[in-house]
């Protein structure tokens, strides 16, 4: 799923700030919904339908993280500059972990998050030339 980004030369930070705020809000709301769902699941027991809901919620979170990764990579690139790949990757990883609801941190391994970051980097690299026009 690709989300269209509208970026003009002088408005990059404004759009990035707005996009990050929206993504943080979405992740927060998803976390609240998941916490409520988990407490509800504990009361009723783990049925097959509930496991499917959990899988759907995990997939939604992965999609949100994938959307956030491109913005975070761009933000890290602007903050740290060229030649600091390990620092940028570490900063993006820390921010993704911060955004991820605690109940789902065990569901996303470091390898999965690295793959999400690499995907975000690939998507961001496609958009950077357009932003510099």
Buried (B, 14 or more C-beta within 10 A) or exposed (E): EEEEBEBEEEEBEEBBEEBBEEBBEBBEEBBEEBEEBBEEBEEEEEEEEBEEBBEEBBEBBBEBBBBBBBBBBBBBBEEBEEEBEEEBBEBBBEBBBEBBBEBBEEBBEEEEBBBBBEBBBEBBEEEBEEBEE
